[in-house]
Amino acid sequence: MRLAAVVLALALAACGQAPNAGGESQSADATSAAAPAGPNKLIGPQGAGGVTTALPMDIAAIRAAAQHFVVAEVADQVEGDPFTAITLSAGNEEVFRISPTADRTKVHSIVTRSSQARGPAGEVIGQARFATAPVDQVAFCLTEYDEGAPGFACSTAQDGQFWRVYRLPEGAAAAASFEQIEPDLLHDALLVEMRWIAPRA
């Protein structure tokens, strides 16, 4: 009990308040508990930004799951096929972009290229290298281009729900397959994107 009282007193002192018999410490605790949490900037096999299922592609549904983000619709396209995406932003920067299923009704994938996001191993876009990726999470890889530059994407399996996308070092030539990429190039490949694929209903 004495230790708990000391911890409480220190916590209240840090807030600029001292405990008293009038019950003000309860008010301080309530204020602390009511303080708004920041947006969930994690992405991994279980979801991204607080979205964990194939939600309806609807601003209200996304906002309810991805709390504390600025949620907005934006025009997007894939290979000339236009669609409406939903963005999750924080601090005036887009953190996640949500794309719909082919019928435009549900969430298909969530992608991030923001340094604000964090991967399941604490990875940061533009900083993490393939050499530091958890081996079991990059067991399946395919070559892929990133904004015209050669690279590759990796997951746990072909139907994996979470993918890391890497760009090969500048000047590297494209390889016909992942297996043909030189080990030194793999080692230094830079993380440029993380994507989560929503589970199919």
N, C-alpha and C positions, 0 to 999 in steps of 0.2 A: 504493500500500500504506500509506504514511504517513497519508494522509487517512482511509482506512478505519479505521486503528488509532485515530486521534483521535476519529472518530465513535463507534466502539465504546466507547471510554473514557468519552466524555460520556454515552452512553446508560446505561452501567453505573453511572456516578456518580449519574445521576438516580434510579436505583433504590436508591441507598444502598450500592452495592457497587463495588469496584474490581477490575480485571482482575489475575490473577496466574498464575503458572506452574502452579498446581495444577489448572487446568481448571474453576474455579468459574464463569468467564464462560459456558461452555457450559451449565452448570446454570441460570444466570440466563436465558439465551436460551430454554431449554426451558420454564422456568416461565412466561415471557412468552407463548410460543406456546400454552401450555395454558390461558391465561386465557380464561374463557368470553366469547363475543361476545354482544352484546345482540340482541334480536329485530329482525327485518327489518320496519321500519314503512313501507316504500315501497309505493305502489300506482300502477299505470300500465297501459299496453297489454299488457305481458308477464305481469302477474299482481299478486298482493297478498300481503303477509306471508310470502312464500316459496312460495306456491302458484302454480304456473304452468300447470297442466293441469286437466282435469275429473277430479279425483281421486274415489275412492269417498267417499261421505258417511259417513266412519268416523273415530272419534276417533284411532285409531292411525295411520291414513294421514295425517290432517291434522297430527297432532303431529310425525310424521317430517319433513314438509315445512316446517312453520311452527315451527321450533325456537326455544326460549327464550321462547315465549308460554305463558301458562296457557290450556289448551284445555278447553272445557266445552260440554255440550249444554244448550240452553235451548228452552223452548216458544215458538213464534212463530206468526203467522198473516198471511195476506194476504186481505183482503176476506172475513173470516170463515172462511177455509179454513186449519185448523191444520196445522202441520208442526213438525218438530224442526230447529232451526238449531244451528250450532256457532259459539261465540265464541272470539276470540283476544284475551286481555287481557294488559296489562303495567302494573305499578304500581297494581294494584287498579282499573284502568279498562279497559273494553271498547274495543279499538282497531279490530277488524274483526269483522263478522258474516257468516257463510257460510250461504247458502241453497241448498237442493237443487233438482235438476231435478224436473219434474212427477211422475216415477215414484219420487222420493225416494232414488234410488240414487247419484247423482253430484253433484259441486259444480256449481251453475248460476251463482252470482254471489257476489261478496264486496263488501261495502259498508263504508264508514267514515264516521263523523260525529265522529271524534275529532281533537283538535288535535295529538295525538301523531303522526298519520300524515303522510306527505309525498307529494305528487303528483310527476309526472315533471318538472315545472318548479320543484320545491321549494315548491309551494303548501301552505298551511296552512288547514284548515277554520276558518271564522269570521274570517279575516284577508284572504285573497285576493279580489280583485274580478275580474269578467268582463273589465274593461279590460286586465288584465295577462295574460290567458290567451294561449298561443301560437295565433296565428290559424289555422294549419293543423290544430290539434287540436280546434277548435271550429267546424268548417266546416258541420256539420249540427246544427241545434237544433230542439227541440220544446217547446211550453209544457208545464208540469208544475206541480202544486201541491206545496208543501213544508209539511207539517203544517197544511194549510188556507190557507196563504199563497201567492199567485201567484208563479210562478217559471218556470224553464225548465231543460232538460238538453241538453248538447251533447257531440258526439263528432266523429270524423273522417267518419263516414258513418252511414247508417241502421243498418247492421250492425256498427258500431264496437264494439270490445271494451272500451273505456275511456270512461266518461262522467263529466263534471263537472256537478253540479246546483247551480243558483244560485237565490237568493230575491231577488225584487225589493225595492227599498227600502220601508220601512213606509209604508202608506197608498196604495201604488200599486194601481191597478185591474188586474184580470186582462185579458189580451188574448186575442182569438180565435185568434191565431197568433203565432209568434215574430216574424215580419216586421212585425207591428203594434205591437210594443213600442217605446216612445219611446227614441231613442238615449241620452238622459241617464239613463234608468232602467236600460238595459242596462249602461252604463258603471259604474254604482254597485252593480250586483247583486252580492250576497255569496255566496261559495262555502260551501255548507252540507253537501254530501255528495260523495263520490267513489265510483264503483262500477266494478268489473271484471266482465265477462261471460266465463265460461270458454268456450274453443273447443269447438265441437260435434265429437263423435267421428265 
